[in-house]
Amino acid sequence: MLQAREIQQRFSHIQQTIKDAEQACRSHDAPDDLKDCIEKMARESQQAQQVMQSSDQQRMVEAVDNLESMGDEAKRISRSASSMSPELETAVTKVHAELSNLKHQLH
């Protein structure tokens, strides 16, 4: 299992990736349900930041699992959208991949 410090570093990177996806949603005409999903992820990642500062690895894993399921939803929405810019698609895919990768390393 990853050490708490490494989880915290990876999570900081994931937060930046989520912010990039938020920006892509604003810059490119994202579907409303995708915008809502990404904004929810951003809010959740802010709340999870406090958990990441703790040394409670169980709560860290739960926070990552929760965000990863939101990433799954964002990916599903982006796949079903009739038209999305390549930049937005890339941003959503990157968020999903980063969260999924960390989740699998934690389990």
RAJO-V239242 format. One record per residue. N is the residue number from 1. RES is the residue in one letter. PHI is phi in degrees with one decimal (* if undefined). Layout:
n:N res:RES phi:PHI
n:N res:RES phi:PHI
This chain:
n:1 res:M phi:*
n:2 res:L phi:-67.4
n:3 res:Q phi:-77.0
n:4 res:A phi:-55.2
n:5 res:R phi:-63.3
n:6 res:E phi:-67.2
n:7 res:I phi:-60.5
n:8 res:Q phi:-60.9
n:9 res:Q phi:-65.0
n:10 res:R phi:-62.7
n:11 res:F phi:-65.6
n:12 res:S phi:-59.4
n:13 res:H phi:-63.8
n:14 res:I phi:-63.7
n:15 res:Q phi:-59.9
n:16 res:Q phi:-65.2
n:17 res:T phi:-63.0
n:18 res:I phi:-65.3
n:19 res:K phi:-61.5
n:20 res:D phi:-62.0
n:21 res:A phi:-66.9
n:22 res:E phi:-60.3
n:23 res:Q phi:-63.4
n:24 res:A phi:-63.4
n:25 res:C phi:-63.6
n:26 res:R phi:-74.3
n:27 res:S phi:-77.5
n:28 res:H phi:-117.9
n:29 res:D phi:-70.2
n:30 res:A phi:-81.4
n:31 res:P phi:-59.2
n:32 res:D phi:-57.6
n:33 res:D phi:-66.9
n:34 res:L phi:-71.2
n:35 res:K phi:-56.2
n:36 res:D phi:-60.4
n:37 res:C phi:-63.9
n:38 res:I phi:-66.5
n:39 res:E phi:-63.9
n:40 res:K phi:-63.7
n:41 res:M phi:-61.7
n:42 res:A phi:-63.2
n:43 res:R phi:-63.1
n:44 res:E phi:-63.8
n:45 res:S phi:-68.0
n:46 res:Q phi:-66.0
n:47 res:Q phi:-66.3
n:48 res:A phi:-68.9
n:49 res:Q phi:-56.5
n:50 res:Q phi:-63.5
n:51 res:V phi:-62.4
n:52 res:M phi:-66.7
n:53 res:Q phi:-79.0
n:54 res:S phi:-82.4
n:55 res:S phi:-108.4
n:56 res:D phi:-85.1
n:57 res:Q phi:-65.1
n:58 res:Q phi:-63.4
n:59 res:R phi:-68.3
n:60 res:M phi:-61.4
n:61 res:V phi:-61.6
n:62 res:E phi:-61.4
n:63 res:A phi:-63.6
n:64 res:V phi:-65.7
n:65 res:D phi:-59.9
n:66 res:N phi:-62.9
n:67 res:L phi:-65.5
n:68 res:E phi:-65.2
n:69 res:S phi:-67.2
n:70 res:M phi:-66.6
n:71 res:G phi:-63.1
n:72 res:D phi:-60.1
n:73 res:E phi:-64.4
n:74 res:A phi:-61.1
n:75 res:K phi:-63.7
n:76 res:R phi:-61.5
n:77 res:I phi:-62.9
n:78 res:S phi:-65.8
n:79 res:R phi:-69.1
n:80 res:S phi:-88.7
n:81 res:A phi:-68.5
n:82 res:S phi:-69.1
n:83 res:S phi:-147.7
n:84 res:M phi:-141.5
n:85 res:S phi:-68.0
n:86 res:P phi:-59.2
n:87 res:E phi:-64.5
n:88 res:L phi:-67.4
n:89 res:E phi:-59.0
n:90 res:T phi:-63.1
n:91 res:A phi:-62.7
n:92 res:V phi:-65.8
n:93 res:T phi:-61.6
n:94 res:K phi:-65.7
n:95 res:V phi:-58.9
n:96 res:H phi:-59.9
n:97 res:A phi:-63.4
n:98 res:E phi:-62.5
n:99 res:L phi:-66.3
n:100 res:S phi:-63.5
n:101 res:N phi:-61.0
n:102 res:L phi:-64.6
n:103 res:K phi:-57.5
n:104 res:H phi:-66.1
n:105 res:Q phi:-73.3
n:106 res:L phi:-84.1
n:107 res:H phi:-106.9
